[in-house]
Amino acid sequence: MKKETILLGSVAAICVTLLVAALIVRSGGQAGGPAQAGVAPAAAEGATPAEGSVGAVGGATPPSGGAPAAEAPAPAASPETSPEEPSFTSEQNRREVTLFFQEATSEYLGPEKRKIFLTTSITDQAKQIVVELITGPLEKQLLPTLPPQTRLRGLYLDRAGTAFVDLSSEVADFHPGGTNEEIATIFSLVDSLVYNLPEIKRVHILVNGEERDSLKNHLDLRRDYSKDMSIVDMDRKAAQ
């Protein structure tokens, strides 16, 4: 009886051992499967990933169907802006001035119309007038009053309305001399500036930045000169 009991206990132990071994073997075959914590189950072959899921490289998986996301509509083209006001042409941005040159057949000064650029600076307009005087007349009945070699070195206007016209030494070096010729030179400058630019009341002539006793031994250059229209033939009677 005792032997039978021992034999049954041994058989039971063997069965338990075999059962435990079978369970261990079964558990080992599923290692790395769904029982592993933190690992999502593999998707069935051919299954479409869920929308918005993250792929193996961390990139977002496109929505199902493979269609690319619709691009945002391009902004509507704004209507063309109206162009700015057209800039003045060179002709529209000019003003007419009257220059005074020596008449060929008299001792008077004769007028000649000329155009200069209409700038906001009175000093700049005055410089243009002096340069045009140096250039000389266009009409054959008029003679130049400044040697063509003359250069305008500068022009300054003080608050009292006196324009200081600084000419190069050629204005004296190449001047023919004589009282009438000096009068024509000085008042050609003075009358042309004061007549066209009311802001200028008087003119003071400098040579090479310095004040001279006279232009060519006759007219005094140490003083200011005002406009004198009594020596101007505005009607150009001598030219008729």
NUZA-234675 format. One line per 2 residues: number of its first residue (from 0); their letters; for each residue x, y, z of N, C-alpha, C, O. Coordinates in nm, 3 decimals. Layout:
# NUZA-234675
NUM> a> X,Y,Z,X,Y,Z,X,Y,Z,X,Y,Z ~ ... $
END
This chain:
# NUZA-234675
0> mk> 0.085,-0.122,0.000,0.000,0.000,0.000,0.085,0.123,0.000,0.058,0.219,-0.071 ~ 0.192,0.119,0.082,0.284,0.233,0.090,0.353,0.253,-0.043,0.371,0.367,-0.086 $
2> ke> 0.393,0.143,-0.112,0.458,0.154,-0.240,0.366,0.217,-0.344,0.409,0.298,-0.427 ~ 0.240,0.179,-0.339,0.146,0.236,-0.436,0.130,0.386,-0.415,0.120,0.463,-0.510 $
4> ti> 0.129,0.425,-0.288,0.116,0.570,-0.258,0.235,0.645,-0.309,0.220,0.752,-0.368 ~ 0.354,0.592,-0.287,0.477,0.659,-0.333,0.477,0.668,-0.484,0.515,0.770,-0.541 $
6> ll> 0.434,0.556,-0.553,0.433,0.553,-0.698,0.336,0.656,-0.753,0.368,0.725,-0.850 ~ 0.217,0.669,-0.693,0.119,0.769,-0.740,0.173,0.911,-0.720,0.150,0.999,-0.803 $
8> gs> 0.244,0.932,-0.609,0.298,1.067,-0.584,0.405,1.103,-0.686,0.416,1.217,-0.730 ~ 0.486,1.000,-0.723,0.591,1.027,-0.821,0.530,1.059,-0.957,0.575,1.150,-1.027 $
10> va> 0.425,0.982,-0.993,0.358,1.009,-1.122,0.297,1.149,-1.124,0.306,1.221,-1.223 ~ 0.235,1.187,-1.010,0.174,1.321,-1.002,0.279,1.430,-1.016,0.258,1.533,-1.080 $
12> ai> 0.395,1.404,-0.953,0.503,1.505,-0.960,0.552,1.519,-1.102,0.579,1.629,-1.150 ~ 0.564,1.401,-1.171,0.610,1.405,-1.308,0.511,1.480,-1.396,0.551,1.559,-1.482 $
14> cv> 0.381,1.456,-1.373,0.278,1.526,-1.453,0.284,1.676,-1.432,0.275,1.755,-1.527 ~ 0.300,1.715,-1.305,0.308,1.859,-1.275,0.428,1.921,-1.343,0.422,2.031,-1.398 $
16> tl> 0.541,1.844,-1.339,0.664,1.897,-1.402,0.644,1.914,-1.553,0.685,2.015,-1.611 ~ 0.580,1.811,-1.616,0.557,1.819,-1.759,0.464,1.936,-1.794,0.485,2.007,-1.893 $
18> lv> 0.360,1.955,-1.709,0.265,2.064,-1.733,0.334,2.200,-1.724,0.312,2.290,-1.805 ~ 0.419,2.211,-1.622,0.491,2.340,-1.606,0.584,2.363,-1.724,0.597,2.474,-1.775 $
20> aa> 0.651,2.252,-1.767,0.743,2.266,-1.882,0.668,2.308,-2.007,0.716,2.389,-2.086 ~ 0.548,2.250,-2.025,0.469,2.285,-2.144,0.429,2.432,-2.141,0.432,2.501,-2.243 $
22> li> 0.392,2.479,-2.022,0.353,2.620,-2.010,0.471,2.713,-2.039,0.456,2.818,-2.102 ~ 0.588,2.671,-1.993,0.707,2.756,-2.015,0.740,2.764,-2.163,0.769,2.870,-2.217 $
24> vr> 0.733,2.644,-2.228,0.761,2.640,-2.372,0.664,2.727,-2.450,0.704,2.800,-2.541 ~ 0.535,2.720,-2.413,0.433,2.801,-2.483,0.456,2.950,-2.464,0.443,3.029,-2.557 $
26> sg> 0.490,2.986,-2.339,0.516,3.129,-2.313,0.638,3.177,-2.389,0.639,3.290,-2.437 ~ 0.740,3.097,-2.402,0.862,3.136,-2.474,0.839,3.156,-2.621,0.909,3.239,-2.680 $
28> gq> 0.747,3.088,-2.684,0.718,3.105,-2.828,0.656,3.237,-2.862,0.658,3.278,-2.978 ~ 0.599,3.306,-2.762,0.533,3.435,-2.789,0.617,3.553,-2.739,0.568,3.666,-2.728 $
30> ag> 0.745,3.523,-2.708,0.829,3.632,-2.660,0.839,3.741,-2.765,0.849,3.711,-2.884 ~ 0.837,3.869,-2.724,0.842,3.985,-2.817,0.711,4.011,-2.881,0.703,4.100,-2.966 $
32> gp> 0.600,3.936,-2.846,0.469,3.956,-2.906,0.395,4.066,-2.836,0.456,4.154,-2.775 ~ 0.263,4.062,-2.843,0.180,4.168,-2.788,0.194,4.181,-2.638,0.162,4.286,-2.582 $
34> aq> 0.245,4.072,-2.569,0.253,4.080,-2.424,0.359,4.179,-2.380,0.358,4.222,-2.265 ~ 0.452,4.216,-2.471,0.556,4.309,-2.431,0.495,4.446,-2.410,0.417,4.496,-2.492 $
36> ag> 0.533,4.506,-2.299,0.472,4.634,-2.262,0.526,4.744,-2.352,0.644,4.742,-2.387 ~ 0.440,4.843,-2.391,0.480,4.962,-2.465,0.498,4.940,-2.612,0.537,5.034,-2.681 $
38> va> 0.473,4.819,-2.667,0.491,4.794,-2.810,0.355,4.775,-2.873,0.279,4.689,-2.830 ~ 0.323,4.855,-2.976,0.193,4.844,-3.040,0.191,4.721,-3.127,0.293,4.686,-3.187 $
40> pa> 0.077,4.655,-3.137,0.067,4.537,-3.223,0.088,4.575,-3.368,0.046,4.682,-3.413 ~ 0.154,4.485,-3.441,0.181,4.512,-3.583,0.052,4.515,-3.661,-0.040,4.437,-3.634 $
42> aa> 0.045,4.604,-3.759,-0.076,4.615,-3.839,-0.081,4.497,-3.934,0.021,4.447,-3.980 ~ -0.198,4.455,-3.961,-0.217,4.342,-4.053,-0.168,4.381,-4.190,-0.180,4.497,-4.231 $
44> eg> -0.114,4.285,-4.262,-0.058,4.312,-4.395,-0.164,4.368,-4.487,-0.275,4.315,-4.497 ~ -0.128,4.475,-4.552,-0.221,4.539,-4.646,-0.315,4.636,-4.579,-0.391,4.704,-4.648 $
46> at> -0.312,4.647,-4.445,-0.403,4.739,-4.377,-0.351,4.881,-4.395,-0.230,4.904,-4.398 ~ -0.441,4.975,-4.406,-0.405,5.117,-4.421,-0.378,5.177,-4.285,-0.460,5.162,-4.195 $
48> pa> -0.264,5.247,-4.267,-0.237,5.307,-4.138,-0.344,5.408,-4.103,-0.406,5.470,-4.190 ~ -0.364,5.423,-3.975,-0.463,5.520,-3.928,-0.419,5.660,-3.964,-0.299,5.690,-3.965 $
50> eg> -0.514,5.744,-3.994,-0.486,5.882,-4.034,-0.414,5.954,-3.921,-0.455,5.949,-3.805 ~ -0.306,6.020,-3.957,-0.233,6.097,-3.858,-0.133,6.016,-3.781,-0.067,6.070,-3.692 $
52> sv> -0.119,5.883,-3.811,-0.023,5.802,-3.737,0.117,5.839,-3.777,0.137,5.893,-3.886 ~ 0.216,5.811,-3.691,0.353,5.848,-3.714,0.428,5.729,-3.767,0.419,5.620,-3.710 $
54> ga> 0.503,5.746,-3.877,0.577,5.637,-3.939,0.706,5.608,-3.866,0.736,5.668,-3.762 ~ 0.784,5.513,-3.923,0.904,5.467,-3.856,1.008,5.577,-3.844,1.087,5.574,-3.750 $
56> vg> 1.012,5.675,-3.937,1.112,5.780,-3.932,1.058,5.905,-3.866,1.123,6.010,-3.870 ~ 0.944,5.898,-3.809,0.889,6.011,-3.736,0.810,6.105,-3.822,0.759,6.205,-3.771 $
58> ga> 0.796,6.079,-3.954,0.720,6.169,-4.040,0.574,6.136,-4.033,0.537,6.021,-4.011 ~ 0.490,6.233,-4.053,0.346,6.211,-4.048,0.304,6.134,-4.171,0.346,6.165,-4.283 $
60> tp> 0.222,6.033,-4.151,0.171,5.953,-4.262,0.059,6.029,-4.330,-0.031,6.078,-4.262 ~ 0.062,6.040,-4.462,-0.044,6.115,-4.530,-0.178,6.052,-4.510,-0.185,5.932,-4.481 $
62> ps> -0.284,6.126,-4.523,-0.419,6.072,-4.506,-0.442,5.958,-4.602,-0.375,5.945,-4.704 ~ -0.542,5.872,-4.565,-0.575,5.755,-4.647,-0.613,5.799,-4.786,-0.670,5.907,-4.806 $
64> gg> -0.580,5.713,-4.883,-0.612,5.746,-5.022,-0.493,5.802,-5.095,-0.493,5.805,-5.219 ~ -0.385,5.848,-5.022,-0.262,5.895,-5.084,-0.274,6.030,-5.151,-0.176,6.074,-5.211 $
66> ap> -0.388,6.100,-5.145,-0.404,6.230,-5.212,-0.332,6.337,-5.133,-0.347,6.344,-5.011 ~ -0.253,6.422,-5.198,-0.183,6.527,-5.124,-0.282,6.629,-5.070,-0.389,6.651,-5.125 $
68> aa> -0.239,6.691,-4.959,-0.326,6.792,-4.897,-0.346,6.907,-4.995,-0.253,6.948,-5.064 ~ -0.466,6.959,-5.000,-0.497,7.068,-5.092,-0.419,7.192,-5.053,-0.414,7.229,-4.936 $
70> ea> -0.356,7.257,-5.153,-0.279,7.378,-5.126,-0.375,7.494,-5.098,-0.486,7.501,-5.150 ~ -0.324,7.585,-5.013,-0.406,7.702,-4.982,-0.422,7.785,-5.110,-0.326,7.800,-5.185 $
72> pa> -0.540,7.838,-5.133,-0.561,7.915,-5.256,-0.471,8.037,-5.261,-0.452,8.105,-5.160 ~ -0.417,8.065,-5.378,-0.331,8.182,-5.394,-0.412,8.308,-5.371,-0.528,8.317,-5.410 $
74> pa> -0.348,8.408,-5.305,-0.422,8.533,-5.281,-0.463,8.598,-5.412,-0.390,8.596,-5.510 ~ -0.580,8.654,-5.409,-0.631,8.719,-5.531,-0.540,8.833,-5.570,-0.493,8.908,-5.485 $
76> as> -0.516,8.845,-5.698,-0.427,8.951,-5.747,-0.490,9.086,-5.718,-0.605,9.114,-5.752 ~ -0.408,9.170,-5.653,-0.460,9.302,-5.619,-0.469,9.385,-5.746,-0.386,9.370,-5.836 $
78> pe> -0.567,9.470,-5.754,-0.579,9.553,-5.875,-0.457,9.642,-5.889,-0.398,9.684,-5.790 ~ -0.420,9.670,-6.012,-0.303,9.753,-6.037,-0.324,9.890,-5.975,-0.427,9.955,-5.992 $
80> ts> -0.219,9.931,-5.902,-0.226,10.062,-5.842,-0.206,10.167,-5.951,-0.128,10.148,-6.044 ~ -0.277,10.273,-5.937,-0.265,10.377,-6.037,-0.126,10.438,-6.028,-0.078,10.464,-5.918 $
82> pe> -0.061,10.460,-6.141,0.075,10.515,-6.137,0.075,10.653,-6.074,-0.024,10.726,-6.076 ~ 0.192,10.687,-6.017,0.205,10.818,-5.956,0.190,10.925,-6.063,0.198,10.900,-6.183 $
84> ep> 0.170,11.044,-6.013,0.156,11.155,-6.107,0.281,11.162,-6.194,0.392,11.157,-6.141 ~ 0.266,11.174,-6.323,0.385,11.177,-6.410,0.474,11.294,-6.374,0.427,11.405,-6.347 $
86> sf> 0.604,11.268,-6.374,0.699,11.374,-6.343,0.698,11.476,-6.457,0.666,11.444,-6.571 ~ 0.733,11.597,-6.422,0.734,11.702,-6.523,0.841,11.671,-6.627,0.951,11.627,-6.595 $
88> ts> 0.808,11.694,-6.748,0.910,11.682,-6.852,1.004,11.801,-6.839,0.974,11.898,-6.769 ~ 1.116,11.792,-6.907,1.214,11.899,-6.897,1.155,12.032,-6.943,1.192,12.138,-6.891 $
90> eq> 1.064,12.028,-7.040,1.005,12.152,-7.090,0.906,12.210,-6.989,0.902,12.331,-6.968 ~ 0.827,12.123,-6.926,0.730,12.171,-6.828,0.799,12.221,-6.702,0.743,12.303,-6.629 $
92> nr> 0.919,12.172,-6.675,0.989,12.208,-6.553,1.085,12.324,-6.577,1.184,12.339,-6.505 ~ 1.057,12.403,-6.675,1.140,12.518,-6.706,1.060,12.647,-6.693,0.937,12.647,-6.699 $
94> re> 1.132,12.754,-6.675,1.070,12.886,-6.672,1.144,12.977,-6.768,1.263,12.960,-6.796 ~ 1.072,13.074,-6.818,1.131,13.168,-6.912,1.192,13.286,-6.836,1.130,13.340,-6.744 $
96> vt> 1.310,13.324,-6.874,1.376,13.441,-6.815,1.419,13.533,-6.929,1.427,13.492,-7.045 ~ 1.447,13.657,-6.894,1.493,13.755,-6.990,1.637,13.793,-6.957,1.665,13.844,-6.849 $
98> lf> 1.726,13.767,-7.051,1.866,13.803,-7.034,1.894,13.931,-7.112,1.827,13.962,-7.210 ~ 1.994,14.005,-7.065,2.027,14.132,-7.130,2.171,14.128,-7.181,2.266,14.106,-7.105 $
100> fq> 2.184,14.150,-7.314,2.315,14.152,-7.380,2.335,14.287,-7.448,2.242,14.367,-7.461 ~ 2.456,14.311,-7.491,2.488,14.435,-7.561,2.430,14.433,-7.702,2.448,14.337,-7.776 $
102> ea> 2.360,14.540,-7.737,2.310,14.550,-7.874,2.426,14.583,-7.968,2.515,14.661,-7.934 ~ 2.422,14.524,-8.086,2.532,14.542,-8.181,2.537,14.682,-8.240,2.644,14.728,-8.281 $
104> ts> 2.424,14.750,-8.245,2.418,14.880,-8.314,2.391,14.997,-8.220,2.360,15.107,-8.265 ~ 2.401,14.973,-8.088,2.377,15.083,-7.994,2.451,15.054,-7.864,2.514,14.949,-7.847 $
106> ey> 2.443,15.149,-7.772,2.504,15.132,-7.642,2.405,15.073,-7.540,2.437,15.060,-7.421 ~ 2.287,15.038,-7.586,2.187,14.982,-7.496,2.206,14.831,-7.481,2.275,14.765,-7.558 $
108> lg> 2.142,14.782,-7.377,2.131,14.638,-7.360,2.001,14.591,-7.423,1.898,14.657,-7.407 ~ 2.004,14.481,-7.492,1.883,14.427,-7.554,1.842,14.296,-7.487,1.928,14.216,-7.449 $
110> pe> 1.711,14.272,-7.472,1.663,14.151,-7.407,1.662,14.030,-7.501,1.644,14.044,-7.622 ~ 1.682,13.916,-7.444,1.669,13.790,-7.517,1.607,13.687,-7.424,1.652,13.669,-7.310 $
112> kr> 1.504,13.621,-7.473,1.436,13.521,-7.392,1.519,13.391,-7.386,1.581,13.351,-7.485 ~ 1.518,13.331,-7.271,1.589,13.205,-7.252,1.513,13.125,-7.147,1.437,13.182,-7.069 $
114> ki> 1.531,12.995,-7.145,1.464,12.911,-7.045,1.566,12.844,-6.955,1.671,12.797,-6.999 ~ 1.533,12.842,-6.828,1.616,12.776,-6.729,1.529,12.677,-6.652,1.407,12.681,-6.662 $
116> fl> 1.593,12.587,-6.577,1.518,12.491,-6.496,1.453,12.561,-6.377,1.517,12.641,-6.308 ~ 1.327,12.530,-6.356,1.252,12.592,-6.246,1.278,12.512,-6.119,1.203,12.419,-6.088 $
118> tt> 1.380,12.546,-6.047,1.414,12.478,-5.922,1.359,12.559,-5.805,1.321,12.675,-5.819 ~ 1.356,12.495,-5.688,1.303,12.564,-5.569,1.405,12.659,-5.509,1.370,12.741,-5.423 $
120> si> 1.530,12.650,-5.552,1.636,12.735,-5.497,1.654,12.859,-5.584,1.683,12.849,-5.703 ~ 1.638,12.975,-5.523,1.662,13.100,-5.595,1.809,13.112,-5.634,1.841,13.159,-5.743 $
122> td> 1.896,13.068,-5.545,2.039,13.072,-5.575,2.072,12.988,-5.697,2.152,13.028,-5.781 ~ 2.009,12.871,-5.707,2.034,12.784,-5.822,1.984,12.848,-5.951,2.050,12.839,-6.054 $
124> qa> 1.868,12.911,-5.946,1.817,12.980,-6.066,1.911,13.094,-6.105,1.935,13.118,-6.223 ~ 1.962,13.165,-6.004,2.054,13.275,-6.033,2.181,13.224,-6.099,2.234,13.287,-6.190 $
126> kq> 2.231,13.110,-6.054,2.350,13.051,-6.115,2.324,13.017,-6.262,2.409,13.040,-6.348 ~ 2.206,12.963,-6.289,2.174,12.929,-6.427,2.171,13.054,-6.516,2.214,13.050,-6.631 $
128> iv> 2.119,13.163,-6.461,2.113,13.287,-6.538,2.255,13.336,-6.571,2.281,13.378,-6.684 ~ 2.345,13.332,-6.473,2.483,13.377,-6.497,2.551,13.288,-6.600,2.623,13.337,-6.687 $
130> ve> 2.530,13.157,-6.591,2.591,13.065,-6.688,2.540,13.094,-6.829,2.616,13.089,-6.925 ~ 2.410,13.123,-6.841,2.354,13.155,-6.972,2.413,13.286,-7.026,2.435,13.299,-7.147 $
132> li> 2.439,13.382,-6.937,2.502,13.506,-6.981,2.644,13.481,-7.031,2.686,13.539,-7.131 ~ 2.718,13.393,-6.963,2.853,13.359,-7.007,2.849,13.287,-7.142,2.936,13.307,-7.227 $
134> tg> 2.748,13.204,-7.162,2.733,13.132,-7.288,2.717,13.229,-7.404,2.764,13.203,-7.515 ~ 2.651,13.342,-7.379,2.638,13.445,-7.481,2.503,13.443,-7.549,2.424,13.350,-7.529 $
136> pl> 2.475,13.545,-7.631,2.344,13.556,-7.697,2.331,13.459,-7.813,2.429,13.411,-7.869 ~ 2.204,13.432,-7.848,2.174,13.349,-7.964,2.139,13.433,-8.086,2.154,13.388,-8.200 $
138> ek> 2.092,13.554,-8.061,2.054,13.641,-8.171,2.176,13.716,-8.225,2.264,13.756,-8.150 ~ 2.179,13.732,-8.355,2.293,13.795,-8.420,2.303,13.944,-8.389,2.411,14.002,-8.395 $
140> ql> 2.188,14.008,-8.354,2.189,14.152,-8.327,2.242,14.185,-8.188,2.252,14.302,-8.151 ~ 2.275,14.082,-8.111,2.325,14.103,-7.975,2.467,14.051,-7.963,2.507,13.957,-8.031 $
142> lp> 2.544,14.115,-7.873,2.683,14.080,-7.851,2.703,14.027,-7.709,2.627,14.066,-7.619 ~ 2.801,13.941,-7.686,2.827,13.892,-7.551,2.877,14.005,-7.461,2.941,14.100,-7.507 $
144> tl> 2.847,13.993,-7.333,2.892,14.094,-7.236,2.994,14.037,-7.138,3.051,14.111,-7.058 ~ 3.018,13.908,-7.142,3.117,13.843,-7.057,3.209,13.759,-7.144,3.161,13.691,-7.235 $
146> pp> 3.339,13.761,-7.119,3.428,13.675,-7.198,3.387,13.529,-7.185,3.356,13.484,-7.074 ~ 3.385,13.454,-7.294,3.340,13.314,-7.288,3.431,13.226,-7.202,3.390,13.117,-7.161 $
148> qt> 3.553,13.271,-7.173,3.644,13.193,-7.089,3.607,13.204,-6.940,3.660,13.130,-6.856 ~ 3.517,13.295,-6.909,3.479,13.318,-6.769,3.409,13.196,-6.711,3.331,13.130,-6.779 $
150> rl> 3.438,13.167,-6.585,3.370,13.060,-6.512,3.301,13.118,-6.388,3.353,13.208,-6.322 ~ 3.187,13.066,-6.359,3.117,13.103,-6.236,3.173,13.017,-6.123,3.154,12.895,-6.122 $
152> rg> 3.240,13.079,-6.027,3.300,13.005,-5.916,3.201,12.983,-5.802,3.212,12.886,-5.726 ~ 3.104,13.072,-5.791,3.006,13.059,-5.684,2.910,13.176,-5.686,2.938,13.280,-5.745 $
154> ly> 2.797,13.157,-5.621,2.697,13.264,-5.609,2.627,13.247,-5.474,2.579,13.139,-5.441 ~ 2.623,13.356,-5.398,2.568,13.350,-5.263,2.467,13.463,-5.245,2.488,13.574,-5.294 $
156> ld> 2.361,13.435,-5.176,2.254,13.533,-5.153,2.238,13.551,-5.002,2.209,13.455,-4.930 ~ 2.256,13.676,-4.954,2.240,13.699,-4.811,2.095,13.735,-4.779,2.012,13.747,-4.869 $
158> ra> 2.067,13.752,-4.651,1.929,13.777,-4.608,1.877,13.913,-4.651,1.756,13.934,-4.659 ~ 1.967,14.004,-4.679,1.926,14.138,-4.720,1.892,14.144,-4.869,1.845,14.247,-4.918 $
160> gt> 1.916,14.033,-4.941,1.884,14.029,-5.082,1.999,14.066,-5.173,1.979,14.095,-5.291 ~ 2.121,14.065,-5.119,2.239,14.094,-5.201,2.297,13.963,-5.252,2.326,13.872,-5.175 $
162> af> 2.313,13.955,-5.384,2.372,13.836,-5.447,2.520,13.864,-5.471,2.555,13.960,-5.539 ~ 2.605,13.779,-5.418,2.749,13.789,-5.439,2.785,13.691,-5.551,2.777,13.569,-5.534 $
164> vd> 2.826,13.746,-5.663,2.859,13.666,-5.780,3.011,13.657,-5.790,3.078,13.757,-5.814 ~ 3.063,13.537,-5.773,3.207,13.514,-5.775,3.248,13.458,-5.911,3.215,13.344,-5.945 $
166> ls> 3.321,13.538,-5.989,3.364,13.499,-6.123,3.515,13.472,-6.125,3.589,13.522,-6.041 ~ 3.557,13.391,-6.220,3.699,13.362,-6.233,3.773,13.483,-6.289,3.710,13.576,-6.340 $
168> se> 3.905,13.482,-6.280,3.987,13.598,-6.321,3.975,13.628,-6.470,4.009,13.738,-6.513 ~ 3.927,13.530,-6.549,3.914,13.554,-6.693,3.816,13.666,-6.725,3.824,13.726,-6.832 $
170> va> 3.724,13.696,-6.635,3.628,13.803,-6.661,3.699,13.936,-6.676,3.651,14.024,-6.748 ~ 3.814,13.952,-6.609,3.893,14.074,-6.623,4.007,14.056,-6.722,4.038,14.147,-6.799 $
172> df> 4.070,13.937,-6.721,4.186,13.914,-6.808,4.150,13.926,-6.955,4.229,13.979,-7.034 ~ 4.033,13.878,-6.994,3.993,13.878,-7.135,3.891,13.988,-7.169,3.832,13.989,-7.277 $
174> hp> 3.870,14.079,-7.075,3.774,14.187,-7.100,3.837,14.292,-7.191,3.954,14.327,-7.173 ~ 3.761,14.342,-7.288,3.819,14.441,-7.382,3.847,14.577,-7.317,3.926,14.655,-7.371 $
176> gg> 3.785,14.605,-7.204,3.806,14.735,-7.139,3.720,14.842,-7.200,3.652,14.822,-7.301 ~ 3.723,14.960,-7.136,3.642,15.072,-7.182,3.520,15.090,-7.092,3.464,14.993,-7.040 $
178> tn> 3.481,15.215,-7.075,3.371,15.245,-6.984,3.241,15.180,-7.029,3.173,15.115,-6.949 ~ 3.204,15.196,-7.157,3.079,15.140,-7.205,3.078,14.987,-7.196,2.976,14.926,-7.162 $
180> ee> 3.191,14.927,-7.226,3.199,14.781,-7.219,3.185,14.730,-7.075,3.122,14.628,-7.050 ~ 3.246,14.803,-6.981,3.233,14.762,-6.840,3.090,14.781,-6.790,3.038,14.700,-6.714 $
182> ia> 3.028,14.891,-6.833,2.887,14.912,-6.796,2.802,14.799,-6.850,2.715,14.748,-6.779 ~ 2.825,14.759,-6.974,2.747,14.650,-7.033,2.767,14.520,-6.955,2.672,14.446,-6.933 $
184> ti> 2.890,14.492,-6.915,2.919,14.368,-6.841,2.849,14.368,-6.706,2.780,14.272,-6.671 ~ 2.866,14.475,-6.631,2.811,14.478,-6.495,2.659,14.479,-6.496,2.596,14.403,-6.422 $
186> fs> 2.599,14.564,-6.581,2.453,14.572,-6.577,2.386,14.459,-6.655,2.267,14.432,-6.636 ~ 2.459,14.392,-6.741,2.406,14.268,-6.797,2.383,14.166,-6.686,2.281,14.097,-6.684 $
188> lv> 2.478,14.157,-6.593,2.464,14.068,-6.478,2.356,14.117,-6.382,2.265,14.043,-6.345 ~ 2.367,14.243,-6.344,2.277,14.297,-6.241,2.132,14.295,-6.289,2.044,14.245,-6.218 $
190> ds> 2.106,14.349,-6.407,1.968,14.358,-6.455,1.908,14.220,-6.481,1.790,14.197,-6.453 ~ 1.987,14.129,-6.534,1.935,13.994,-6.562,1.896,13.923,-6.432,1.794,13.853,-6.429 $
192> lv> 1.973,13.940,-6.326,1.942,13.874,-6.199,1.824,13.941,-6.128,1.729,13.874,-6.086 ~ 1.830,14.072,-6.115,1.726,14.142,-6.038,1.592,14.143,-6.112,1.487,14.132,-6.050 $
194> yn> 1.595,14.157,-6.244,1.472,14.162,-6.322,1.395,14.029,-6.313,1.272,14.029,-6.306 ~ 1.466,13.919,-6.315,1.401,13.787,-6.317,1.376,13.728,-6.178,1.289,13.643,-6.161 $
196> lp> 1.450,13.772,-6.080,1.439,13.715,-5.944,1.416,13.828,-5.844,1.512,13.891,-5.800 ~ 1.291,13.853,-5.809,1.261,13.964,-5.716,1.328,13.948,-5.580,1.345,14.046,-5.507 $
198> ei> 1.366,13.827,-5.545,1.433,13.805,-5.416,1.570,13.871,-5.412,1.623,13.900,-5.305 ~ 1.627,13.895,-5.529,1.758,13.960,-5.538,1.736,14.110,-5.557,1.669,14.152,-5.652 $
200> kr> 1.792,14.190,-5.467,1.776,14.335,-5.472,1.900,14.404,-5.528,1.891,14.506,-5.597 ~ 2.016,14.348,-5.497,2.143,14.408,-5.538,2.241,14.297,-5.576,2.222,14.180,-5.541 $
202> vh> 2.348,14.337,-5.648,2.449,14.241,-5.691,2.588,14.296,-5.658,2.618,14.413,-5.682 ~ 2.670,14.209,-5.601,2.809,14.245,-5.570,2.898,14.145,-5.643,2.885,14.024,-5.625 $
204> il> 2.989,14.198,-5.725,3.072,14.112,-5.809,3.208,14.090,-5.744,3.276,14.185,-5.703 ~ 3.247,13.963,-5.734,3.379,13.924,-5.683,3.457,13.859,-5.796,3.399,13.802,-5.889 $
206> vn> 3.589,13.867,-5.788,3.675,13.803,-5.886,3.770,13.710,-5.811,3.849,13.755,-5.727 ~ 3.763,13.583,-5.841,3.843,13.481,-5.770,3.821,13.486,-5.618,3.913,13.466,-5.539 $
208> ge> 3.696,13.514,-5.581,3.661,13.515,-5.439,3.702,13.641,-5.366,3.686,13.649,-5.244 ~ 3.754,13.740,-5.437,3.802,13.862,-5.371,3.735,13.984,-5.431,3.687,13.983,-5.545 $
210> er> 3.733,14.089,-5.351,3.678,14.216,-5.396,3.788,14.294,-5.468,3.900,14.306,-5.418 ~ 3.754,14.347,-5.586,3.851,14.424,-5.665,3.810,14.571,-5.669,3.694,14.606,-5.651 $
212> ds> 3.909,14.655,-5.693,3.879,14.798,-5.703,3.793,14.828,-5.825,3.700,14.908,-5.819 ~ 3.824,14.762,-5.935,3.749,14.786,-6.058,3.756,14.662,-6.144,3.835,14.571,-6.120 $
214> lk> 3.669,14.660,-6.246,3.671,14.547,-6.339,3.790,14.559,-6.434,3.868,14.466,-6.450 ~ 3.801,14.675,-6.497,3.912,14.700,-6.589,3.944,14.850,-6.587,3.946,14.917,-6.691 $
216> nh> 3.968,14.901,-6.466,4.012,15.040,-6.443,3.903,15.145,-6.457,3.933,15.264,-6.457 ~ 3.776,15.105,-6.468,3.672,15.206,-6.483,3.565,15.193,-6.374,3.557,15.279,-6.286 $
218> ld> 3.482,15.091,-6.378,3.371,15.082,-6.283,3.416,15.018,-6.151,3.490,14.920,-6.148 ~ 3.369,15.077,-6.044,3.405,15.035,-5.909,3.338,14.901,-5.875,3.216,14.888,-5.887 $
220> lr> 3.416,14.803,-5.834,3.361,14.673,-5.793,3.355,14.658,-5.641,3.325,14.550,-5.590 ~ 3.383,14.767,-5.567,3.377,14.757,-5.421,3.236,14.787,-5.368,3.213,14.781,-5.247 $
222> rd> 3.145,14.816,-5.456,3.009,14.854,-5.416,2.907,14.754,-5.470,2.938,14.674,-5.559 ~ 2.786,14.760,-5.415,2.674,14.681,-5.467,2.608,14.761,-5.581,2.609,14.884,-5.581 $
224> ys> 2.553,14.689,-5.676,2.483,14.752,-5.787,2.336,14.710,-5.786,2.303,14.593,-5.769 ~ 2.249,14.809,-5.806,2.106,14.784,-5.817,2.066,14.787,-5.965,2.142,14.830,-6.051 $
226> kd> 1.946,14.739,-5.990,1.896,14.732,-6.128,1.885,14.871,-6.189,1.843,14.966,-6.123 ~ 1.924,14.882,-6.315,1.910,15.007,-6.390,1.853,14.972,-6.527,1.927,14.930,-6.616 $
228> ms> 1.722,14.990,-6.543,1.657,14.955,-6.668,1.659,15.071,-6.768,1.608,15.058,-6.879 ~ 1.718,15.183,-6.729,1.723,15.297,-6.821,1.819,15.272,-6.937,1.811,15.339,-7.040 $
230> iv> 1.908,15.176,-6.922,2.003,15.146,-7.030,1.960,15.020,-7.107,2.038,14.964,-7.183 ~ 1.835,14.978,-7.088,1.783,14.858,-7.154,1.683,14.898,-7.261,1.590,14.975,-7.234 $
232> dm> 1.702,14.847,-7.380,1.609,14.871,-7.491,1.510,14.754,-7.494,1.529,14.658,-7.569 ~ 1.406,14.763,-7.413,1.311,14.652,-7.401,1.235,14.628,-7.530,1.195,14.514,-7.558 $
234> dr> 1.213,14.731,-7.609,1.138,14.716,-7.734,1.229,14.678,-7.852,1.180,14.654,-7.962 ~ 1.360,14.673,-7.829,1.456,14.638,-7.934,1.440,14.726,-8.057,1.436,14.677,-8.170 $
236> ka> 1.430,14.859,-8.033,1.413,14.951,-8.146,1.534,14.947,-8.238,1.522,14.963,-8.359 ~ 1.651,14.926,-8.177,1.774,14.925,-8.258,1.780,14.803,-8.350,1.851,14.804,-8.450 $
238> aq> 1.706,14.700,-8.316,1.709,14.578,-8.397,1.612,14.586,-8.512,1.615,14.498,-8.599 ~ 1.526,14.686,-8.518,1.424,14.692,-8.623,1.478,14.764,-8.748,1.406,14.779,-8.846 $
END
